[in-house]
């Protein structure tokens, strides 16, 4: 489970709700959230190359839509943010992690200002962001990253 996502959920939600993971990878965050009482759905780039298009679910809308290390791979970032907004309940939350443009170990060119503009134009409020260092100790990696975290509320 992404520890930063876990902390965010604990700060923003009193009880479990419905969550959507855009870029679910191995679905480990979903598995953890389900154990915590959340109803979850997820899609991944490996199985759905059109994540920026509207996600279709029988269980709309969601209390939380999150995406970790995906937006820098999405071509139409504006549409991706719109998809997230469209899938959220009123007062629902977005949580994103991506690599900051200063990260020497990624090909990201995303800045905090750029994401804040996308979220603001997309209708989000209560937008917060931070950049922090994170050591990636996965097999074959073993290096530091500059992570950009941003969240906003519908």
Secondary structure, DSSP 8 states (H G I E B T S, - for coil): --HHHHHHHHHH-SS--EEEEET-TTSHHHHHHHHTT-EEEEE-TTT-TTTTS----TT--EEEEEEES-GGG-S-HHHHHHHHHHTEEEEEEEEEEEE-TT-TTS-----HHHHHHHHHHTT-EEEEEEEEEEEE-STTT-EEEEEEEEEEE-
